[in-house]
Amino acid sequence: MSGTLLFQESKSMIDELLQAANGLIGMANGETVDLGGEEETEELPEPEPEPAVDLAELEALGLYDAQLQEVELGIRQKLPVQLYAQSCYNWMQMKEIRMGMLSEVDVKWYMNPLYNAEQMHQIRLGLEYGLDVSGYARLIYTVSDMYKKRHALMEDQYRSGGRGQERYVLDEYTHIRLHFSADLMKAWIMLPKDDGRAYTIAELRRLLKKYEVRHGILADGLHEATIEGTRGKEILIAQGIPPMPGRDGYYELAFDRELPDAPELLADGSVDYTHVVLADTAQPGEKLAEYRPAGKGKSGMTVTGIAIDGEKGRELPPLTGSGIAVDSEKRVYTAAIKGYVTYDAERCKLSVMQTYLVNGDVNSYSGSVIYDGTVHVSGCVSGKAVIRATGDVVVDGFVSGGSIEAGNNVILRSGVNAADQGSIQADGRIMGKFFERVKLTAGSDIEGNYFLDCSVRSEGRVIAKGGKSRIMGGEMTASAGIEAGIIGNYGSTVTAVTVANLYELTERLQDIKEQQKKVSAEQEKLEEGREKLEKLIGEGAVSDQRIYQKILQAAAVKSSEWAALEQKKEHLKTVKKNAMQATVKAQKELRPGTSVTINGVTRKITEASPGMTLTEEMLLEKK
């Protein structure tokens, strides 16, 4: 019988075996399978399961010993060997298909018998690493081509910090198992427990090389693996080098950015804010800042020798602000006018603010002070006075009433007693000698010697400084924490302190996101209208461009709205992050009559306690 006829008959017989095997599988799954016989009306006992492949029949078909051995191994491993128990595969091809089945990969990718075993091996490895092999699982590629393409895919996947899938490899000759982490940064080895064979370090190194472990091999791990008592245990055998991120971009500042300077602690334990300065001053043309670009990251290496790119540092956006000149190419910023320099790193905002000096008092008779810059009042503020500045507000004298609003910081050198007739608001910090019966709102910290019957709300911390620092009466909310020497009093007045209201902050963040969605939708509509109008103008159908200009103006407004919301969102993210670590700290004494709330958990203080720091967990324990 010719080889061609033998092949055809063998194929026909295998097809019949496959059909029968599939029928048995279908019946096992509860399916109705037509096997060509008459339908039985009488229930018959379940037949004994028969092997899907008869080795004697395969031997009769001409399969030689090595092929039959691969089929027998597959049967022992309970694999569907009928898929490869065919004379069209040599034993090495059979082995690659069997190994793929053991690894539970889709062997259909390489079951074409026209692939040689080494080509099958490259496709199988790609599948085991979780790669998309469609780009190289083709007959036109040689083994060398496939190897290069597989490694290129692996480099693309892992170079930027990607992950594949955790991988286990069992060496069939030694029965040594290797375990690879999903990011290929670690490899473990486990020697068989009961084979009785001793392995040298050199043998283990050869095995690691066979499975492409080339980098970070641990000498201690190799030594440990050769010790008899470690058999059957996983041992870390190789450790990759993680990539290191590059330095973030930053602005090198040419002025003193400590805004404002720290107050002076006096001998009597109080804090003096008289000499606190707002900022450095600048002359026109004076250099203020220069940008230093982000650095490249330091590369890492997987245990298989793939270089992993270190993530480049984060770049910062250009600075915005007023009173400055910019060299966009060099990203150098200079003062355009004479004035105070203010810098908000969080918002990437640098400004030179002109100062409006009020030489005297501001009260109901002097009129309001509204200024785009910094306002400095040398006298007192009282009555129904209004001071509103886009920069800082500094008051040298006493504050007994009125309304003060600042786009940056507020410094009150002589303190406040507003008798519930005044309010102070700042986007930045508020600092003063003391605060009595006044409403305070700040986007950052609020500091003073003491707070008496105040209504306070801070997105930073509230800190009573100095040896006589205390918080007595009133309501105080601070996202990042509250600290004072003494909190509460022995009178009947309640002191309510609240920190870390994460639920409220989350709702505010969500509200901003919803607002951004609306603005984005409006921007899309404006963009759609702009494109339609541009088309009509281009075709000459519309000559009046006033509507087009209005659309551009509206788009600019919406862009500014979105940017402002984004700034608020990032600010609230920072506030929320700080709130997660917020505490209430009484350095000397926590007095009865105080109500402490941390992240919605409230505790009433009924007896005096020595200095302590309260956390949410402590409040939960006391409830």
PETANOR-V364978 format. One record per residue. N is the residue number from 0. RES is the residue in one letter. PHI is phi in degrees with one decimal (none if undefined). OMEGA is omega in radians with two decimals (NA if undefined). NEAR is the number of other ideal C-beta (glycine too) atoms within 12 Angstrom. Layout:
n: {N N}
res: {RES RES}
phi: {PHI PHI}
omega: {OMEGA OMEGA}
near: {NEAR NEAR}
This chain:
n: {0 1 2 3 4 5 6 7 8 9 10 11 12 13 14 15 16 17 18 19 20 21 22 23 24 25 26 27 28 29 30 31 32 33 34 35 36 37 38 39 40 41 42 43 44 45 46 47 48 49 50 51 52 53 54 55 56 57 58 59 60 61 62 63 64 65 66 67 68 69 70 71 72 73 74 75 76 77 78 79 80 81 82 83 84 85 86 87 88 89 90 91 92 93 94 95 96 97 98 99 100 101 102 103 104 105 106 107 108 109 110 111 112 113 114 115 116 117 118 119 120 121 122 123 124 125 126 127 128 129 130 131 132 133 134 135 136 137 138 139 140 141 142 143 144 145 146 147 148 149 150 151 152 153 154 155 156 157 158 159 160 161 162 163 164 165 166 167 168 169 170 171 172 173 174 175 176 177 178 179 180 181 182 183 184 185 186 187 188 189 190 191 192 193 194 195 196 197 198 199 200 201 202 203 204 205 206 207 208 209 210 211 212 213 214 215 216 217 218 219 220 221 222 223 224 225 226 227 228 229 230 231 232 233 234 235 236 237 238 239 240 241 242 243 244 245 246 247 248 249 250 251 252 253 254 255 256 257 258 259 260 261 262 263 264 265 266 267 268 269 270 271 272 273 274 275 276 277 278 279 280 281 282 283 284 285 286 287 288 289 290 291 292 293 294 295 296 297 298 299 300 301 302 303 304 305 306 307 308 309 310 311 312 313 314 315 316 317 318 319 320 321 322 323 324 325 326 327 328 329 330 331 332 333 334 335 336 337 338 339 340 341 342 343 344 345 346 347 348 349 350 351 352 353 354 355 356 357 358 359 360 361 362 363 364 365 366 367 368 369 370 371 372 373 374 375 376 377 378 379 380 381 382 383 384 385 386 387 388 389 390 391 392 393 394 395 396 397 398 399 400 401 402 403 404 405 406 407 408 409 410 411 412 413 414 415 416 417 418 419 420 421 422 423 424 425 426 427 428 429 430 431 432 433 434 435 436 437 438 439 440 441 442 443 444 445 446 447 448 449 450 451 452 453 454 455 456 457 458 459 460 461 462 463 464 465 466 467 468 469 470 471 472 473 474 475 476 477 478 479 480 481 482 483 484 485 486 487 488 489 490 491 492 493 494 495 496 497 498 499 500 501 502 503 504 505 506 507 508 509 510 511 512 513 514 515 516 517 518 519 520 521 522 523 524 525 526 527 528 529 530 531 532 533 534 535 536 537 538 539 540 541 542 543 544 545 546 547 548 549 550 551 552 553 554 555 556 557 558 559 560 561 562 563 564 565 566 567 568 569 570 571 572 573 574 575 576 577 578 579 580 581 582 583 584 585 586 587 588 589 590 591 592 593 594 595 596 597 598 599 600 601 602 603 604 605 606 607 608 609 610 611 612 613 614 615 616 617 618 619 620 621 622}
res: {M S G T L L F Q E S K S M I D E L L Q A A N G L I G M A N G E T V D L G G E E E T E E L P E P E P E P A V D L A E L E A L G L Y D A Q L Q E V E L G I R Q K L P V Q L Y A Q S C Y N W M Q M K E I R M G M L S E V D V K W Y M N P L Y N A E Q M H Q I R L G L E Y G L D V S G Y A R L I Y T V S D M Y K K R H A L M E D Q Y R S G G R G Q E R Y V L D E Y T H I R L H F S A D L M K A W I M L P K D D G R A Y T I A E L R R L L K K Y E V R H G I L A D G L H E A T I E G T R G K E I L I A Q G I P P M P G R D G Y Y E L A F D R E L P D A P E L L A D G S V D Y T H V V L A D T A Q P G E K L A E Y R P A G K G K S G M T V T G I A I D G E K G R E L P P L T G S G I A V D S E K R V Y T A A I K G Y V T Y D A E R C K L S V M Q T Y L V N G D V N S Y S G S V I Y D G T V H V S G C V S G K A V I R A T G D V V V D G F V S G G S I E A G N N V I L R S G V N A A D Q G S I Q A D G R I M G K F F E R V K L T A G S D I E G N Y F L D C S V R S E G R V I A K G G K S R I M G G E M T A S A G I E A G I I G N Y G S T V T A V T V A N L Y E L T E R L Q D I K E Q Q K K V S A E Q E K L E E G R E K L E K L I G E G A V S D Q R I Y Q K I L Q A A A V K S S E W A A L E Q K K E H L K T V K K N A M Q A T V K A Q K E L R P G T S V T I N G V T R K I T E A S P G M T L T E E M L L E K K}
phi: {none -69.8 -61.5 -65.0 -64.5 -60.9 -63.5 -63.9 -66.3 -62.1 -63.8 -62.9 -66.2 -63.5 -60.3 -64.8 -61.8 -61.8 -62.9 -65.8 -62.8 -63.3 -63.3 -64.0 -63.7 -62.8 -65.1 -64.2 -88.4 86.6 -88.7 -90.0 -120.2 -86.9 -98.3 92.1 -99.6 -77.2 -69.6 -81.7 -96.8 -107.1 -68.9 -112.4 -63.0 -61.3 -70.6 -66.4 -62.0 -107.2 -61.4 -64.4 -133.5 -98.1 -62.6 -65.0 -64.2 -64.9 -64.9 -65.6 -77.6 109.1 -70.0 -89.6 -56.2 -64.7 -65.9 -62.0 -64.9 -64.7 -65.9 -63.1 -61.5 -63.7 -63.2 -63.5 -87.1 58.9 -103.3 -75.0 -65.5 -58.8 -70.6 -125.1 -76.4 -136.2 -67.1 -73.0 -105.1 -80.7 -64.8 -69.8 -65.2 -58.0 -62.8 -63.0 -66.4 -62.9 -64.7 -64.3 -62.2 -62.5 -82.9 61.7 -101.2 -82.3 -71.2 -59.7 -61.5 -134.8 -82.1 -65.1 -64.6 -74.9 -71.7 -81.0 -61.8 -70.5 -64.1 -57.5 -61.6 -65.2 -68.1 -61.4 -60.7 -59.1 -65.1 -66.1 -83.1 77.0 -89.2 -85.2 -84.4 -59.8 -75.5 -132.0 -78.1 -138.8 -65.9 -71.1 -94.3 -75.9 -59.4 -62.7 -61.4 -62.2 -59.7 -64.9 -67.9 -63.6 -67.4 -64.5 -63.9 -64.6 -64.3 -60.7 -73.1 -99.0 -60.0 -93.5 87.7 -73.1 -130.8 -104.4 -135.5 -58.8 -133.8 -119.2 -127.4 -110.9 -75.6 -71.5 -85.0 -102.6 61.7 -83.7 -107.6 -111.0 -129.0 -111.1 -70.8 -63.5 -96.2 58.7 -94.0 -141.8 -137.3 -118.8 -125.7 -137.5 -86.0 -60.6 -78.5 -122.5 -85.3 74.7 -95.2 -94.9 -117.1 -90.9 -63.0 -63.2 -64.8 -65.8 -63.1 -64.5 -64.7 -62.3 -63.5 -59.2 -102.6 66.9 -88.9 -118.3 -128.5 71.8 -65.3 -93.3 -61.8 -63.2 -65.5 -60.4 -64.3 -63.0 -67.1 -86.2 -81.5 -58.4 -70.9 -98.1 -60.5 81.4 -117.7 -75.2 -125.5 -66.2 -110.9 -150.3 -135.1 -74.2 -105.9 -70.0 -71.3 -112.4 -68.5 -76.0 -66.4 -66.9 -64.2 -151.8 -101.1 -85.6 -94.1 -104.6 -140.8 -77.5 -96.4 -73.7 -118.0 -86.0 -65.6 -70.6 -72.3 -98.2 -86.9 -87.0 -63.6 -81.5 93.3 -88.0 -114.9 -104.6 -100.8 -61.2 -100.7 -66.9 -108.6 -79.2 -168.5 -69.9 -104.9 -133.2 -102.3 -54.0 88.0 -73.4 -69.2 -110.0 -156.8 -139.7 -84.0 -110.8 -61.3 -63.6 -91.3 -73.8 -77.5 -91.1 -65.8 -111.6 -151.1 -79.0 -68.8 -93.2 86.5 -88.1 -74.4 -110.3 -65.0 -75.1 -64.6 -67.3 -62.2 -76.8 -84.5 -100.5 -71.0 -60.8 -74.9 -118.0 147.5 -120.3 74.1 -128.6 -117.8 -126.1 -96.6 -62.2 -67.9 -92.6 54.2 -110.7 -117.0 -127.1 -77.5 -94.6 -138.4 -86.5 168.2 -78.2 -98.7 -121.4 -137.9 -114.6 -63.9 -62.7 -97.6 52.1 -125.1 -125.6 -140.4 -111.8 -103.3 -68.1 -106.5 -102.7 -95.7 -99.5 -87.2 145.8 -92.3 -120.4 -148.1 -63.3 -93.1 -76.9 94.1 -76.3 -119.8 -123.6 -147.5 -88.3 157.5 -102.3 -111.6 -122.2 -103.5 -79.4 -103.4 -105.9 -123.7 -151.6 61.8 -105.3 -62.3 -126.3 -123.8 -134.3 -135.9 -78.5 -101.8 -96.3 -126.2 -121.4 -123.7 -77.0 -91.1 -82.5 -112.6 -121.0 167.7 93.2 -124.8 -122.7 -130.4 -134.8 -77.0 -131.6 -105.4 -123.9 -118.1 -117.4 -69.6 -110.2 91.5 -137.5 -139.3 -97.1 49.8 62.6 -116.3 -140.2 -143.9 -132.5 -132.6 -143.1 -72.4 -103.3 -97.9 -123.2 -132.0 -159.4 -64.5 -158.9 -136.7 -128.7 48.4 -141.1 -95.6 -121.9 -137.6 -141.8 -84.1 -138.0 -74.8 -124.4 -128.6 -174.1 -68.9 -154.3 -127.9 -123.8 49.7 -103.7 -107.7 -125.2 -139.8 -132.7 -89.0 -116.2 -115.0 -110.2 -129.1 -96.1 -101.9 94.8 -67.5 -108.6 -69.4 -161.5 -125.8 -132.4 69.7 84.7 -122.2 -137.7 -124.6 -139.8 -63.5 -96.6 135.2 -131.0 -143.0 -160.4 -66.1 -127.5 -121.4 99.7 -147.4 -91.7 -83.5 -87.6 -72.9 -82.6 -109.6 -109.1 -119.1 -132.7 -134.5 55.1 -83.0 -65.7 -64.6 -63.7 -63.0 -63.5 -64.1 -65.6 -62.8 -63.6 -62.7 -64.7 -62.6 -65.3 -62.5 -64.4 -60.6 -63.8 -63.7 -62.6 -63.3 -66.1 -64.2 -63.0 -64.7 -63.8 -65.5 -62.8 -65.2 -61.7 -64.0 -65.2 -65.7 -61.7 -65.3 -64.9 -64.9 -64.6 -83.3 82.5 -76.1 -128.9 -108.5 -80.2 -99.9 -63.8 -64.5 -59.7 -65.5 -65.0 -63.1 -62.5 -65.0 -63.9 -64.3 -64.7 -62.7 -66.0 -63.8 -66.0 -60.5 -63.9 -63.5 -64.1 -65.5 -64.0 -61.6 -61.6 -63.1 -64.7 -61.7 -66.3 -61.5 -65.1 -59.8 -65.3 -61.2 -66.6 -65.7 -66.8 -109.8 -69.7 -139.1 -113.0 -119.8 -107.1 -68.8 -109.6 -157.6 -112.7 -96.5 -64.4 89.3 -97.7 -109.7 -112.2 -124.7 -126.1 51.6 86.8 -97.7 -112.6 -136.5 -90.7 -85.7 -106.0 -145.0 -64.7 -130.3 -67.1 -47.3 -159.4 -117.6 -96.0 -121.3 -60.4 -62.4 -66.9 -65.5 -65.0 -67.8 -82.3 -71.6}
omega: {-3.11 3.12 -3.12 -3.14 3.12 3.12 -3.12 3.13 3.12 -3.13 3.14 -3.13 3.13 3.12 3.12 3.11 3.11 -3.13 3.14 3.14 3.12 3.10 3.11 3.12 3.14 3.12 3.12 3.12 3.11 -3.12 3.05 -3.06 3.12 3.13 3.05 -3.13 3.11 -3.13 3.14 3.10 -3.10 3.13 3.12 3.10 3.13 3.11 3.08 3.13 3.12 3.12 -3.12 -3.10 3.10 -3.09 -3.14 3.11 3.12 3.11 3.11 3.12 3.06 3.10 -3.09 -2.95 -3.08 3.10 -3.14 3.11 3.10 3.11 -3.13 3.09 3.13 3.12 3.13 3.13 3.07 3.12 3.08 -3.00 -3.13 3.14 3.14 -3.13 -3.09 -3.07 -3.14 3.09 2.95 -3.02 -3.14 3.06 3.09 -3.12 -3.14 3.11 3.13 3.14 3.08 3.09 3.12 3.14 3.11 3.03 -3.11 -3.04 3.12 -3.13 -3.05 -3.12 3.08 -3.09 3.10 2.98 2.98 -3.02 -3.11 3.05 3.09 -3.12 -3.14 3.10 3.13 3.13 3.10 3.12 -3.13 3.11 3.12 -3.11 3.01 -3.03 -3.07 -3.10 -3.13 3.10 -3.11 -3.08 -3.08 -3.09 3.06 3.09 3.13 3.11 -3.12 3.13 -3.12 -3.12 3.11 -3.14 3.08 3.10 3.13 3.13 3.11 -3.07 -3.01 -3.04 -3.10 3.09 3.12 -3.12 3.04 3.08 3.13 -2.97 3.06 -3.13 3.09 3.10 -3.01 -3.09 -3.10 -3.05 3.02 -3.12 3.03 -3.12 -3.13 3.05 -3.07 3.13 3.13 3.11 3.12 3.03 3.11 3.11 3.07 3.13 -3.14 -2.98 -2.93 -3.12 3.05 -3.10 3.09 3.13 3.07 3.10 3.13 3.11 3.13 3.10 3.12 3.12 3.12 3.12 3.13 -3.11 2.95 3.02 -2.98 -2.96 3.03 3.14 -3.03 3.13 3.13 3.12 3.09 -3.14 -3.12 -3.10 -3.13 -3.14 -3.05 -3.05 -3.12 3.12 3.12 3.12 3.08 3.14 3.09 -3.01 3.14 -3.09 3.11 3.09 -3.14 3.10 3.12 3.14 3.11 3.09 3.09 3.03 -3.13 3.09 3.06 -3.01 -3.13 3.13 3.13 -3.07 3.11 -3.05 -0.26 3.11 -3.13 3.09 -3.08 3.10 -3.10 -3.08 -3.13 3.10 3.11 -3.10 -3.09 -3.14 -3.06 -3.02 3.09 3.10 -3.06 -3.01 2.99 3.04 -3.10 3.05 3.11 -3.14 -3.12 3.14 -3.11 -3.05 3.05 -3.07 3.04 -3.04 3.10 -3.14 3.08 3.10 3.09 -3.07 3.01 -3.12 3.06 3.13 3.09 3.05 3.11 3.11 -3.14 -3.11 3.01 -3.08 3.10 3.13 -3.11 3.07 3.09 3.10 3.08 3.11 3.03 3.11 -3.11 3.10 -3.13 3.04 -3.01 2.91 -3.00 -3.09 -3.12 -3.07 3.07 -3.07 3.13 3.13 3.08 -3.13 3.04 3.11 3.10 3.11 3.07 -3.10 3.09 -3.08 -3.10 -3.11 -3.08 -3.07 3.13 -3.12 2.94 -3.01 3.02 -3.09 3.05 -3.09 3.03 -3.07 -3.11 -3.07 2.98 -3.09 -3.08 -3.06 -3.07 -3.13 -3.10 3.06 3.13 -2.96 3.08 -3.08 -3.12 3.10 3.12 -3.14 -3.11 -3.12 -3.08 3.07 -3.07 3.08 -3.14 -3.13 3.10 3.04 -3.12 -3.09 3.08 3.10 -3.14 2.98 3.11 3.10 -3.13 -3.07 -3.07 3.09 -3.13 3.12 3.11 -3.11 3.13 3.10 -3.13 3.06 3.12 -3.06 3.02 3.09 -3.13 -2.95 -3.04 3.07 -3.01 2.88 -2.98 3.12 3.13 -3.12 -3.08 3.09 3.14 -3.10 3.12 3.03 3.11 -3.08 2.97 3.14 3.13 -3.12 3.06 -3.13 3.11 3.01 -3.14 3.09 -3.09 3.08 -3.09 3.07 3.11 -3.04 3.00 -3.07 3.05 3.09 3.12 3.13 -3.11 3.07 -3.13 2.97 -2.96 3.05 -3.09 3.04 3.01 3.11 2.96 -3.04 2.97 -3.01 3.05 -3.10 -3.13 -3.06 3.14 3.04 -3.06 3.09 3.09 3.12 -3.04 3.10 3.14 -3.05 -3.00 3.07 3.14 -3.10 3.08 3.07 3.13 3.07 -3.14 3.09 -3.10 3.09 -3.10 -3.10 -3.14 3.00 -3.10 3.12 -3.09 3.08 2.97 3.07 -3.05 3.14 3.13 -3.13 3.11 3.11 3.12 3.08 3.13 3.12 3.11 3.12 3.10 3.09 3.13 3.10 3.13 3.13 3.12 3.11 3.11 3.10 3.12 3.13 3.11 3.12 3.10 3.11 3.12 -3.13 3.14 3.14 3.11 3.12 -3.14 3.11 3.12 3.13 3.14 -3.12 3.13 3.13 3.14 -3.05 -3.12 3.11 3.12 3.14 3.11 3.11 3.12 3.12 3.13 3.12 3.11 3.11 -3.13 3.10 3.09 3.11 -3.11 -3.14 3.11 3.10 3.12 3.08 3.11 -3.12 -3.14 3.09 -3.13 3.07 3.11 3.12 -3.13 3.11 3.12 -3.11 -3.11 3.12 -3.01 3.08 2.97 -3.03 3.00 -3.03 -3.08 -3.03 3.01 -2.95 3.11 -3.09 3.13 3.06 -3.11 3.10 3.09 3.13 3.07 3.12 -3.03 3.05 3.08 3.13 -3.06 3.12 -3.10 3.11 3.08 -3.11 -3.11 3.07 -3.09 3.06 3.12 -3.13 3.13 3.11 3.12 3.13 -3.08 -3.06 NA}
near: {11 8 12 10 12 18 19 17 20 27 19 16 26 31 16 19 28 23 20 23 27 22 22 24 18 16 18 15 11 8 13 10 19 13 18 10 9 8 10 9 6 7 6 8 7 9 9 7 11 13 24 30 33 25 24 13 24 34 20 15 29 21 33 17 14 18 32 27 24 37 40 26 26 34 24 15 19 13 28 27 38 31 31 42 40 32 30 26 36 23 26 23 35 39 32 37 44 38 34 35 31 26 27 16 29 22 34 19 29 40 28 21 24 15 35 22 28 24 35 38 28 37 45 38 39 38 34 37 37 27 32 21 32 15 20 32 32 20 18 13 24 17 21 14 21 33 22 18 29 36 28 20 30 36 25 22 27 35 26 20 27 23 20 28 21 21 35 24 31 24 24 20 15 25 22 35 29 38 26 37 28 21 32 44 31 31 42 31 44 29 36 24 16 10 16 11 17 16 30 14 23 12 22 35 25 19 33 35 19 20 33 30 39 22 27 28 33 26 17 17 32 30 19 25 40 26 19 18 12 24 25 19 21 23 31 29 40 39 26 32 22 24 26 20 21 22 20 20 23 23 30 19 26 20 31 19 22 18 33 36 21 18 28 20 18 18 11 12 18 25 32 26 38 23 20 32 26 40 36 27 24 34 18 18 17 24 25 41 37 23 27 20 20 19 19 18 24 20 26 29 30 40 38 37 26 36 26 34 25 24 23 21 20 16 19 25 20 22 35 21 32 27 35 32 24 24 18 11 9 16 26 26 37 27 34 24 26 18 35 41 45 46 37 32 23 25 29 26 33 43 37 37 43 29 31 27 21 30 13 21 27 42 27 18 13 22 17 23 33 22 28 20 33 42 40 36 39 20 26 30 47 31 24 21 38 28 46 27 41 30 42 44 50 46 47 30 29 28 46 31 31 40 31 43 35 43 32 39 46 51 45 47 35 29 37 46 29 35 19 19 22 39 33 44 34 39 32 42 42 51 50 50 38 38 45 35 28 39 33 46 31 40 34 37 33 48 42 49 38 37 47 34 30 44 29 46 32 44 42 37 35 45 40 43 35 30 20 25 35 39 48 36 32 35 25 44 37 45 41 35 37 47 39 43 30 33 45 39 27 18 15 10 22 24 40 31 48 38 45 38 30 28 17 24 32 21 15 25 27 17 18 27 21 16 22 26 16 18 27 20 16 22 26 17 18 28 20 16 22 26 17 19 26 19 15 18 20 14 11 8 12 17 13 12 16 13 20 24 15 17 26 20 16 22 26 17 18 27 21 17 23 27 22 20 27 24 25 27 27 23 30 29 23 25 37 29 20 27 36 23 20 38 31 45 33 33 27 25 26 37 34 23 24 41 30 45 32 37 31 21 27 23 29 22 30 15 15 20 25 14 19 26 26 36 24 30 16 21 28 15 11 20 15}
